[in-house]
Every structure is written in structure tokens, then in C-alpha cells.
């Protein structure tokens, strides 16, 4: 065992030396079969919580349980806790942190699906599993729920109200006739549990034939859930609203020409946003819809081919004259698009009326699909996902940071190395505004899979700790002064002789001026930009040197 641990440590250090990240953690630290991290969240103190599947058996049959880890903001593992499931299977799908008022210990909720083979009433049925932990790693309660006649029940998403009560969106399914001869299909299922003891307070199930709830959000005194609903021949977007005490309020359906499925939901001060995919004839298109709080559709956009998997909103304060501050809303989605018949990562920003502010696609040597999106307090957008092989299996992971105004890619990080497979699953933002990315990796040796958790630096993606000495790093500094009128200084450093371009762009992404386009020796440089002939506003400067690219914002005020 000692030899295995030493080999694993050498393997990990070797990969850290190649990885452009502030820190990386892999779990478990010994060869132990199939393990993967699926979801991540952070708390108000900057700690990180990662949940996934951990193999509990040796050899066959293979059993899995749900294992949750807590890391400090510096990447130190503080605790791990596994649900007691020695014989069975479990898939965690969603995680939620709850800040308990006036308490030193907060709560963590996890939901997903479970088969407990030690339960005499289980009969190989999937149950919705919901777990409550303290942020110290102690289990408060665990609740397995299943309709008596249902099979393949699963929780897909989770949220809390201001009191810490828990709401689950999922499915309950019975693909056979019950003892009374009544056929059962998938049900669009919404559950509420109390904060204390996890007692079920209410449940709503809806089915017109194979219906599923994939996303849920609690806002104020209302619960909103979305997913798919069968219409007799195909599927519609189904979005439903309930009061906190379980009163049904309304349902809105969206049907295009074929299979329409909503995968995620977001809310803000002005309404409800759902996103997914919709068929127009034989073409699968991204679809995003805004509803008001009465369930009336405000706009719909299905302009591009592909699928959206997640939606996020950002409420930005704006000042109108001398009056009080008001808000405007930016809406972002990510998933995949189709460019020249090839799947590519796709991120979209919508206008407040449902038009397209910008669309960015990311292409590699193979198809690419993004799976998660988060926004920091400065409205930088972080997306993560995978490059896929010919069998649509993930082989390499990508994380990209976009700025919000015109969608410039500020940095791109690729995780591959000598791993035979990389499968990134989720992303969160920590207290410092840095992205935390999780998933699984399969090293070439040893032949097992591991949780992987990485922290990137928000500024440039990489951190000095694992990358290079500071004297060997490319850098682009923030211009000074900023704001400026009419001129400002732009400093940058290159560690080796490189061909360098430095260009200025306006807020629409149009090139305004080329400051440099020449070969430069290694060193530090200071370039003056004069904006005398430009109007006031926001501009961007972009440096390219070899494979290094960076973009920063600056403001001209006259």
C-alpha cells in the first residue's frame, strides 16, 4: 500500500507541474476503482464542497455510494463523508449550501438517485435520495422517497427557501402496470422536505406520459420547476409554479414541432427563465424562454442549432439620471452549438427582450460540449465542458472565462496531460471570485478513475504556484491611469523572444487601433495609447504573444 501511495503522489506532482491551475486535488489517494465528482458548491467562508460517486466494493459486483468532500479555499481536504450504502448504487445530481442565520454551522443538502440492496422493500428500485449535512460533516438526516408502485425515481435539482426547507425536482417512474392494472409512466415530481428531520411536507406529481422535472428555483414565497411534459405524441417544455405550502398556481407549456425539453431554470427580479432544446422540423435548436411571475411568456429565442444545458442571470444596477438606481438583467446560457455540421461549445448572452447580444462558439480538433456556467460579481462568465471523441465520450476538459459586454474570451484552460480521459462536470465561484472546476480523470496508470477538483485564478486562469517561476510568465497589466483622458500606459512582459500584437477594440468588438505588430525580445514593455480622437466609453486592449493571449478593459472619460 505504501508503494501505491508513493506512486500516486509522484503521478499527482507530475501532473501539477504541467497544469496551469492554482491547485488541484484528486480523490481517493489510492487505487480504488471507479470514482467521479459530479457537483460542487461553495460557502460564505470560501470553503468548497464536492459530491460524487465513490466505489465501495472490490471486484464484482460493483457498488457505489455518495461521498462528499470539503476543501479549504487553499485546497486542503477538511473532511469526507459517505452515505452508508455498502450494497447498492447511488448517483448524486445536485447540491445546495444553506447559510443558517445566527449559527456558526451551516447546512449542506444533496439529492440524486439510489438503489439500496439491503432494503427488503427495495426490489432494485431507484429512490430519490436527499441528504442533509452540517458544514462540519455531520449527517442530520437522510430521506429515501419512492412512489409505492414506481421505479427509477431520481432527484435532479435542489433549492431552499429562506427557512432552510428543501425542494426537489425529479422524476418518479413505473414502466409496468400496478396491481390494479393501471399503467404508470414517468411523473414530473416536486417534493418539499422540512429543515428539521427531513420530513416530507408535500409532493406534486404530474404525468401525461413520461414527464420529468429537471430544474427548480425558489424565489420569495414561490417555487418554480421546469422540465418536459408529454403531449400525446411528443414533448413540451413544462414549467410549473407552486406556493411554499404546496398550492398549485399555474403551468405553462411550450411546443414547437417536435421534442422540446427544458433542462434548467433561473429567476430574477423581472421573471423566470428556462432553457433547453426545441426541434424545428428535423433540426434541434437551442431554446430559451422568459415568463413573468404569472406564467405568461414574455419572449422566446430558438435562433441557433444545438442544445442549452444551463441558464444564469445577472442583475446589474444602472443609474437613470438623478433618480434612484434601477436594475437591468443579463441572461446567459451554455451548451453546444453546430458549426459546419460539427458540435462546438456555445455560450450566448441575450438582451432584455430576448434578442442576441452575443454568441461565442469554441471549437477544437474534436466535437465540444459545455455543461456548466457561473457568473462572478463582476459579471465575468465562466463555462466548462469537454472535448468528445467519435463515440461522444469526454476525452479532454476546457474552462473559459468571457467578459460580459461583447464576449471576449479572456482566457482558456485545457486539462488533458497524460490522462486517458477527462470528464469535467460542474463549476462554482469561490469567495475570491476564482472558478472551481470538478469532474473525473482516468490516468493511463493506474487504471482507475478519480474525483478531480481544480481552482483556477480568475485573472489569468493559472497560478504561479504550479506553473512557472515568475520570471518565466507572460503578463499584461491593467492600464494606468484608468479611467484616462486622453492617454494611458499599457505594460506587459514576455519571458522569451516573441512576435507580439497589441490592439485596441471598441465595445462592439471592432478593431480601433493596432499599437504593436512586430517581433520583440524578452523583457518588460510600456506602450502609450492616445485616445484623443475617440469618444468616451469602454474599450479593450488585447495582447497576443506566441500562444499567450490576454484582454483587459479600460475606460476613456472626456
C-alpha positions in Angstrom: 0.0 0.0 0.0 2.8 2.4 0.8 4.3 1.8 -2.7 1.0 2.6 -4.3 0.6 5.8 -2.3 4.1 7.0 -3.2 3.5 6.2 -6.9 0.2 8.2 -6.8 1.9 11.1 -5.1 4.6 11.2 -7.8 1.9 10.9 -10.5 0.0 13.8 -9.0 3.0 16.1 -8.7 3.9 15.3 -12.3 0.5 16.5 -13.5 0.5 19.6 -11.2 3.8 20.6 -12.8 2.0 20.6 -16.2 -1.3 22.1 -15.1 -2.0 25.8 -15.3 -4.1 26.0 -12.1 -3.6 27.4 -8.6 -4.2 23.9 -7.0 -5.5 20.5 -7.9 -6.9 17.8 -5.6 -7.6 14.2 -6.6 -9.6 11.7 -4.5 -9.2 9.0 -3.4 -5.4 8.8 -3.0 -5.1 5.1 -3.7 -6.3 2.8 -6.5 -9.9 2.1 -5.7 -11.9 1.6 -8.8 -14.4 3.9 -10.4 -15.0 7.3 -8.7 -16.2 10.6 -10.2 -17.1 14.1 -8.8 -20.4 15.4 -10.3 -21.4 18.6 -8.4 -19.7 21.4 -6.5 -20.7 24.4 -4.4 -19.0 26.9 -2.1 -19.9 28.6 1.2 -19.6 32.1 2.5 -16.2 31.4 4.1 -14.7 30.2 0.8 -14.8 26.5 1.6 -15.6 24.1 -1.3 -17.9 21.1 -1.2 -17.6 18.4 -3.8 -20.0 15.4 -4.2 -19.8 12.4 -6.4 -19.9 8.6 -6.7 -17.3 6.5 -4.9 -16.9 2.8 -5.5 -17.4 0.8 -2.3 -16.8 -2.7 -3.5 -13.6 -4.6 -4.6 -14.1 -6.6 -7.7 -17.6 -7.6 -8.9 -20.4 -6.8 -8.4 -19.5 -3.1 -8.3 -21.3 -0.9 -5.8 -21.3 2.9 -5.4 -22.3 5.4 -2.7 -22.5 9.2 -2.4 -19.3 10.7 -1.0 -19.0 14.4 -0.2 -15.7 16.2 0.4 -14.9 19.6 2.0 -11.8 21.6 0.9 -10.5 24.8 2.3 -10.0 27.7 -0.1 -6.4 26.7 -0.4 -7.2 23.1 -1.4 -6.7 21.3 1.9 -9.2 18.5 2.4 -11.0 19.1 5.7 -13.3 16.1 5.8 -15.1 13.5 3.8 -18.4 11.8 4.5 -20.1 8.9 2.7 -23.7 7.8 2.8 -23.9 4.4 4.5 -24.6 2.2 1.4 -22.4 -0.9 1.5 -24.5 -2.7 -1.1 -26.2 -0.6 -3.7 -25.8 2.2 -6.3 -26.1 6.0 -6.0 -25.9 9.0 -8.3 -25.8 12.5 -6.8 -27.2 15.1 -9.1 -27.5 18.4 -7.2 -26.0 20.1 -4.1 -27.1 23.2 -2.2 -25.5 25.2 0.6 -27.7 27.0 3.1 -26.5 29.8 5.4 -28.2 29.2 8.7 -28.9 32.6 10.3 -27.1 33.3 13.6 -25.3 30.0 13.6 -21.6 29.0 13.3 -22.6 25.8 11.5 -24.4 25.9 8.2 -26.1 23.2 6.2 -25.5 21.3 3.0 -28.1 19.4 1.0 -27.5 16.7 -1.7 -30.1 14.9 -3.9 -30.0 12.2 -6.5 -30.9 8.6 -7.0 -30.2 5.5 -5.0 -30.7 1.7 -5.1 -30.3 0.2 -1.6 -29.9 -3.6 -1.9 -30.1 -4.0 1.9 -33.6 -2.6 2.0 -36.0 -5.6 1.9 -38.6 -3.4 0.2 -36.3 -2.1 -2.5 -36.7 -4.7 -5.2 -34.0 -3.0 -7.3 -36.0 0.3 -7.4 -34.3 3.6 -7.7 -35.4 6.0 -4.9 -35.0 9.8 -4.7 -32.3 10.3 -2.0 -31.9 13.6 -0.1 -29.2 14.1 2.4 -28.7 16.8 5.0 -25.2 17.5 6.5 -23.8 20.2 8.7 -20.8 22.0 7.2 -18.8 20.2 9.9 -19.5 16.9 8.0 -22.2 15.5 10.4 -25.3 13.9 8.9 -28.5 15.4 10.0 -30.9 13.2 8.1 -31.3 11.1 5.0 -34.6 10.5 3.2 -35.4 8.0 0.6 -38.6 8.6 -1.3 -40.4 6.4 -3.8 -43.9 6.1 -5.0 -45.1 2.6 -3.9 -45.6 1.4 -7.5 -42.9 3.5 -9.1 -39.4 2.6 -10.2 -36.4 4.6 -11.4 -37.2 7.6 -9.2 -34.5 10.3 -9.2 -33.8 13.8 -7.9 -32.3 16.1 -10.4 -32.2 19.6 -8.8 -32.5 21.1 -5.3 -33.1 24.5 -3.8 -34.1 26.0 -0.4 -36.4 28.7 1.0 -35.2 31.3 3.4 -36.1 29.0 6.3 -33.9 26.2 5.0 -36.7 23.9 3.9 -35.7 21.8 0.9 -37.4 21.5 -2.5 -36.5 18.7 -5.0 -37.3 18.5 -8.8 -37.1 15.0 -10.2 -39.0 12.1 -11.6 -40.9 9.0 -10.4 -41.3 6.2 -12.9 -43.1 2.9 -13.2 -42.8 1.2 -16.5 -45.3 -1.5 -15.7 -48.9 -1.9 -14.6 -49.7 -1.8 -10.9 -51.8 -4.5 -9.1 -54.9 -2.7 -10.2 -54.0 -2.8 -13.9 -53.2 0.9 -14.2 -50.1 1.7 -16.3 -47.6 4.1 -14.8 -45.3 6.5 -16.7 -42.6 9.0 -15.7 -44.0 11.7 -13.4 -42.9 15.3 -13.3 -42.2 15.3 -9.5 -41.7 18.2 -7.0 -41.1 17.4 -3.3 -40.7 19.5 -0.2 -38.9 18.4 3.0 -38.7 20.3 6.3 -35.3 21.6 7.5 -35.7 19.6 10.8 -35.7 15.9 10.4 -36.3 15.9 6.6 -40.0 15.2 7.0 -41.9 15.3 3.6 -44.3 18.1 3.7 -45.9 17.8 0.3 -45.4 16.2 -3.1 -46.8 17.0 -6.6 -46.7 14.6 -9.5 -47.9 15.3 -13.0 -47.8 12.9 -16.0 -49.3 12.8 -19.4 -46.8 10.0 -20.3 -43.0 10.1 -19.5 -42.7 13.6 -17.8 -39.7 14.8 -15.9 -38.7 17.8 -13.7 -35.1 18.8 -14.3 -34.7 22.2 -12.7 -36.1 24.0 -9.6 -35.8 27.5 -8.1 -37.3 29.1 -5.0 -37.9 32.8 -5.1 -39.7 34.6 -2.2 -42.8 32.7 -1.4 -43.0 30.7 -4.6 -41.4 27.5 -6.1 -40.8 27.2 -9.9 -39.9 23.9 -11.6 -39.2 23.1 -15.2 -38.6 20.0 -17.4 -40.6 18.1 -20.0 -44.2 17.1 -20.4 -45.6 14.6 -22.8 -48.3 16.0 -25.2 -49.6 12.7 -26.5 -47.1 12.4 -29.4 -44.0 14.3 -28.3 -42.6 16.5 -25.5 -43.2 20.1 -24.5 -41.3 22.5 -22.1 -43.3 22.2 -18.9 -42.9 25.0 -16.3 -45.0 25.0 -13.1 -45.4 27.3 -10.1 -46.4 26.4 -6.5 -46.7 28.3 -3.3 -44.3 27.3 -0.4 -47.2 25.3 1.2 -47.7 23.3 -2.0 -50.6 25.0 -3.6 -50.6 24.6 -7.4 -50.6 28.0 -9.1 -50.1 27.7 -12.8 -48.5 25.7 -15.6 -47.0 26.9 -18.9 -46.2 24.7 -21.9 -44.1 25.4 -24.9 -44.4 23.2 -28.0 -42.6 23.7 -31.3 -42.5 21.0 -34.0 -41.1 18.0 -32.1 -39.3 17.1 -28.9 -39.0 20.1 -26.6 -37.1 19.7 -23.3 -36.2 22.3 -20.7 -33.1 21.4 -18.7 -32.6 24.4 -16.4 -34.3 27.3 -14.8 -33.3 30.7 -13.3 -35.2 33.6 -11.7 -34.5 37.2 -11.1 -36.5 40.4 -10.2 -38.2 40.5 -13.6 -39.2 36.9 -14.3 -38.4 33.3 -14.9 -36.0 31.9 -17.5 -36.0 28.3 -18.8 -33.6 26.8 -21.3 -33.1 23.6 -23.2 -33.7 22.4 -26.8 -36.5 22.5 -29.3 -37.0 20.9 -32.6 -37.9 22.9 -35.7 -38.7 20.2 -38.2 -35.8 17.8 -38.0 -33.4 20.4 -36.7 -32.6 20.6 -33.0 -32.2 24.2 -31.8 -31.4 25.9 -28.5 -34.5 27.4 -26.9 -34.7 30.0 -24.1 -37.9 31.4 -22.8 -38.8 34.2 -20.3 -42.0 34.0 -18.3 -43.4 36.6 -16.0 -44.4 35.5 -12.5 -47.9 34.7 -13.7 -46.6 32.2 -16.2 -47.2 34.4 -19.3 -44.5 34.1 -21.9 -42.5 37.3 -22.5 -40.2 36.2 -25.2 -38.6 33.1 -26.7 -35.4 32.6 -28.7 -34.5 29.5 -30.7 -32.2 31.1 -33.2 -29.3 28.6 -33.2 -28.8 24.9 -33.7 -27.8 22.9 -30.7 -28.8 22.4 -27.0 -28.6 24.7 -23.9 -27.9 22.9 -20.7 -27.8 25.7 -18.2 -29.1 29.3 -17.7 -27.9 32.0 -15.4 -29.0 35.6 -14.9 -27.1 38.7 -13.6 -28.9 41.7 -12.2 -26.8 44.8 -12.8 -27.5 48.2 -11.2 -27.9 51.1 -13.5 -28.5 54.8 -12.7 -31.1 56.7 -14.6 -30.3 60.5 -14.4 -30.5 61.7 -10.9 -33.2 59.2 -9.9 -32.9 56.0 -7.8 -30.8 53.2 -9.1 -32.6 50.7 -11.2 -31.7 47.2 -12.5 -31.2 45.6 -15.8 -30.9 41.9 -16.4 -28.3 39.9 -18.5 -29.2 36.3 -19.4 -26.5 33.7 -20.3 -26.8 30.1 -21.5 -24.2 27.5 -22.4 -24.3 24.0 -24.0 -23.3 23.1 -27.5 -24.0 24.5 -31.0 -23.4 23.3 -34.5 -20.9 25.0 -36.8 -20.3 23.5 -40.2 -22.0 20.3 -39.1 -19.6 19.9 -36.1 -20.6 20.1 -32.4 -18.9 23.1 -30.7 -19.1 24.7 -27.3 -21.6 27.5 -27.4 -22.3 30.4 -24.9 -25.0 33.0 -25.5 -25.8 36.4 -24.0 -29.4 37.5 -24.5 -30.8 41.0 -24.5 -33.6 42.0 -22.1 -36.1 41.5 -24.9 -34.8 38.1 -25.9 -32.5 39.1 -28.8 -28.9 38.0 -29.1 -26.3 40.3 -27.5 -23.5 38.0 -28.5 -22.8 34.3 -29.2 -19.4 32.7 -28.8 -18.5 29.3 -30.1 -15.5 27.3 -29.1 -14.0 24.7 -31.5 -11.3 22.1 -31.1 -10.0 19.2 -33.1 -13.0 17.2 -32.0 -16.6 18.0 -31.0 -17.0 20.1 -27.9 -19.9 20.4 -25.4 -20.1 22.7 -22.4 -22.1 21.6 -19.4 -21.9 24.3 -16.7 -21.8 28.1 -16.4 -21.3 30.5 -13.5 -21.0 34.3 -13.2 -18.8 36.2 -10.7 -19.7 39.5 -9.0 -18.0 41.5 -11.8 -20.2 39.7 -14.4 -17.4 37.6 -15.9 -18.7 34.4 -17.3 -17.0 31.0 -16.7 -18.0 27.9 -18.7 -16.7 24.4 -18.5 -17.1 21.3 -20.5 -15.4 18.6 -22.6 -13.9 17.7 -26.0 -15.5 14.5 -27.2 -14.3 11.5 -29.2 -16.1 9.8 -32.0 -18.3 7.9 -29.5 -19.3 11.2 -27.8 -17.2 10.2 -24.8 -15.3 13.1 -23.0 -11.5 13.0 -23.5 -10.3 16.5 -22.6 -11.7 19.3 -20.5 -11.9 23.0 -21.2 -12.7 26.0 -18.9 -13.1 29.5 -20.5 -13.6 33.0 -19.0 -15.6 35.5 -21.0 -16.2 39.2 -20.3 -19.8 40.1 -20.5 -20.0 43.2 -22.8 -19.0 41.6 -26.1 -18.0 38.1 -25.1 -14.2 38.3 -25.4 -12.5 35.1 -24.2 -10.2 36.4 -21.5 -8.5 33.0 -21.0 -8.9 29.4 -21.9 -7.6 26.4 -19.9 -7.3 22.9 -21.2 -7.0 19.8 -18.9 -5.6 16.8 -20.6 -1.9 15.9 -19.9 -1.3 12.2 -19.9 -4.9 11.3 -18.7 -6.7 8.9 -21.0 -10.0 10.6 -20.2 -11.1 13.9 -18.7 -14.7 14.5 -17.9 -15.5 17.9 -16.3 -19.0 18.2 -14.8 -19.5 21.4 -12.8 -18.2 24.8 -11.9 -18.6 27.1 -8.9 -17.2 30.5 -7.9 -15.4 30.9 -4.5 -15.3 33.8 -2.1 -12.3 35.3 -4.1 -14.1 35.2 -7.4 -12.0 32.2 -8.6 -13.6 29.3 -10.5 -13.6 25.8 -9.0 -14.0 23.1 -11.6 -14.7 19.4 -10.8 -15.1 16.1 -12.6 -13.3 12.9 -13.1 -10.0 11.9 -14.6 -8.7 8.5 -15.8 -4.9 8.2 -15.6 -3.2 5.9 -18.0 -1.5 4.3 -15.0 -3.1 3.4 -12.6 -6.2 2.3 -14.5 -8.8 3.8 -12.1 -10.9 7.0 -12.1 -10.7 9.8 -9.5 -12.5 12.9 -8.4 -10.7 15.9 -9.6 -11.1 19.4 -8.1 -9.2 22.4 -9.5 -9.0 26.0 -8.6 -8.1 28.4 -11.4 -7.0 32.0 -10.9 -9.8 34.3 -12.1 -7.3 36.8 -13.5 -5.4 34.6 -15.9 -6.6 31.1 -15.3 -3.2 29.9 -14.0 -1.4 30.3 -10.8 2.3 30.8 -10.2 2.4 28.0 -7.6 2.2 25.1 -10.1 3.2 26.7 -13.3 6.5 28.6 -13.7 8.8 30.9 -11.9 7.5 34.5 -12.1 10.4 35.4 -14.3 9.1 33.0 -16.9 5.5 34.2 -17.1 3.7 36.3 -19.7 1.7 39.1 -18.2 -0.5 42.0 -19.2 -1.0 44.7 -16.6 -4.1 46.9 -16.1 -3.6 50.2 -17.9 -2.7 53.3 -15.8 -4.4 55.7 -15.3 -7.8 54.1 -15.7 -10.2 55.8 -16.4 -8.0 58.0 -18.6 -8.1 61.2 -20.7 -6.7 61.3 -23.3 -3.7 58.9 -22.9 -2.8 55.9 -20.8 0.1 53.4 -20.3 -0.2 49.7 -21.1 2.6 47.5 -19.6 3.3 43.9 -20.5 6.1 41.3 -20.0 7.2 38.4 -22.2 9.7 35.7 -20.9 11.2 35.0 -24.3 11.6 36.5 -27.8 8.1 36.5 -29.4 6.1 38.0 -32.2 3.7 40.4 -30.4 0.5 42.1 -31.4 -1.3 44.7 -29.2 -4.6 46.0 -30.5 -7.4 48.2 -29.2 -11.1 47.3 -29.7 -14.4 49.2 -29.1 -17.3 47.8 -27.2 -18.7 46.1 -30.3 -15.5 44.2 -30.9 -14.3 46.3 -33.8 -10.6 46.9 -34.1 -9.8 50.6 -33.4 -6.0 50.8 -33.4 -3.0 48.5 -33.8 -0.3 49.5 -31.3 2.2 46.7 -31.9 2.6 44.1 -34.6 6.3 43.1 -34.5 9.0 40.8 -33.1 10.1 41.7 -29.5 12.9 40.4 -27.4 12.2 39.0 -23.9 11.6 41.8 -21.4 9.2 44.3 -19.9 7.5 46.9 -22.1 5.4 50.1 -21.7 3.2 51.3 -24.6 1.3 54.6 -24.7 -2.2 54.7 -26.1 -3.7 58.0 -27.1 -7.4 58.2 -27.3 -7.7 61.9 -28.3 -9.7 61.1 -31.5 -12.1 58.7 -29.7 -15.3 59.3 -27.8 -15.8 58.5 -24.2 -16.7 54.9 -23.4 -15.3 51.4 -22.7 -12.5 49.9 -24.8 -10.5 46.7 -24.7 -6.8 46.0 -25.3 -5.7 42.6 -26.4 -2.1 41.2 -26.3 -1.0 38.1 -28.3 2.5 36.7 -27.9 3.1 33.2 -29.1 0.4 31.1 -27.5 -0.4 33.7 -24.8 -3.5 35.9 -25.1 -5.0 38.3 -22.6 -7.6 41.0 -22.8 -8.4 43.8 -20.4 -10.9 46.6 -20.2 -10.2 50.4 -19.9 -12.4 53.4 -19.8 -12.0 56.7 -21.6 -13.7 59.7 -20.0 -13.6 63.1 -21.6 
